[in-house]
Amino acid sequence: MLTVSAAARHDLRHAQWALLEPLLPPTAPCGRPRRWPIRGLVDGVRHRARAGCPRRDAALRYGPWWRGCARLAGWQLLGVGARDE
């Protein structure tokens, strides 16, 4: 039987991430490589929204709290996730 830690049970599953990843902006072809994977940052933003905790109380395993917030703010400015209806 497969067990999942209590801390990770609400993180995106592989099938869910496969659906979401193509909708996100591509990685820049040049520049410094990312230190924190996008999937972890997305899981951190989802954790914060689900738990209702302050940004600074997000678990460190999702990366630094400010990085997830900055990534989400950048995506909002780009219109990522906006529906064309």
C-alpha positions as CSV (number, residue, x, y, z in Angstrom):
1,M,0.0,0.0,0.0
2,L,1.3,3.4,-1.0
3,T,1.6,5.9,1.9
4,V,1.8,9.6,1.6
5,S,3.0,11.9,4.3
6,A,0.4,14.1,6.0
7,A,2.4,17.1,4.9
8,A,2.3,16.2,1.2
9,R,-1.2,14.6,0.9
10,H,-2.7,17.8,-0.6
11,D,0.1,18.5,-3.1
12,L,-0.4,18.1,-6.8
13,R,-0.3,14.5,-8.1
14,H,1.7,13.7,-11.2
15,A,-1.4,13.6,-13.4
16,Q,-2.6,16.9,-12.1
17,W,0.8,18.5,-12.6
18,A,0.9,17.1,-16.2
19,L,-2.4,19.0,-16.9
20,L,-1.2,22.3,-15.3
21,E,2.4,22.5,-16.4
22,P,1.6,23.3,-20.1
23,L,-0.6,26.3,-19.0
24,L,2.3,28.0,-17.2
25,P,4.8,30.3,-19.0
26,P,7.9,28.5,-20.3
27,T,11.2,28.7,-18.5
28,A,13.5,31.4,-19.9
29,P,16.1,29.9,-22.3
30,C,19.0,31.9,-20.7
31,G,19.9,33.2,-17.3
32,R,20.5,31.6,-14.0
33,P,18.8,28.2,-13.4
34,R,15.9,28.1,-10.9
35,R,16.8,27.3,-7.4
36,W,13.2,26.4,-6.4
37,P,11.1,24.2,-8.7
38,I,7.9,25.7,-10.0
39,R,5.9,22.7,-8.9
40,G,6.9,23.3,-5.3
41,L,6.0,27.0,-5.5
42,V,2.6,26.1,-6.9
43,D,2.1,23.6,-4.1
44,G,3.1,26.3,-1.6
45,V,0.6,28.8,-3.0
46,R,-2.1,26.1,-2.9
47,H,-1.2,25.2,0.7
48,R,-1.5,28.8,1.8
49,A,-4.9,29.2,0.1
50,R,-6.2,26.0,1.5
51,A,-4.9,26.4,5.1
52,G,-5.5,30.2,5.2
53,C,-2.2,30.7,6.9
54,P,-0.1,33.9,6.6
55,R,2.5,33.9,3.9
56,R,5.4,33.6,6.3
57,D,3.9,30.5,7.9
58,A,4.0,28.4,4.7
59,A,6.2,25.3,5.1
60,L,9.8,25.7,4.1
61,R,9.6,22.6,1.9
62,Y,7.7,24.7,-0.7
63,G,10.5,27.2,-0.9
64,P,10.9,30.6,0.6
65,W,7.5,32.3,1.2
66,W,8.4,35.4,-0.7
67,R,9.4,33.4,-3.8
68,G,6.0,31.8,-4.1
69,C,4.2,35.1,-3.7
70,A,6.5,36.8,-6.2
71,R,5.9,34.1,-8.7
72,L,2.1,34.2,-8.3
73,A,2.1,38.1,-8.6
74,G,4.1,37.9,-11.8
75,W,1.8,35.3,-13.3
76,Q,-1.2,37.5,-12.4
77,L,0.4,40.5,-14.2
78,L,0.9,38.2,-17.3
79,G,-2.7,37.0,-17.1
80,V,-1.7,33.4,-16.5
81,G,-4.9,31.6,-15.6
82,A,-7.2,34.2,-17.0
83,R,-10.1,32.7,-19.0
84,D,-10.9,34.0,-22.5
85,E,-14.7,34.0,-22.3
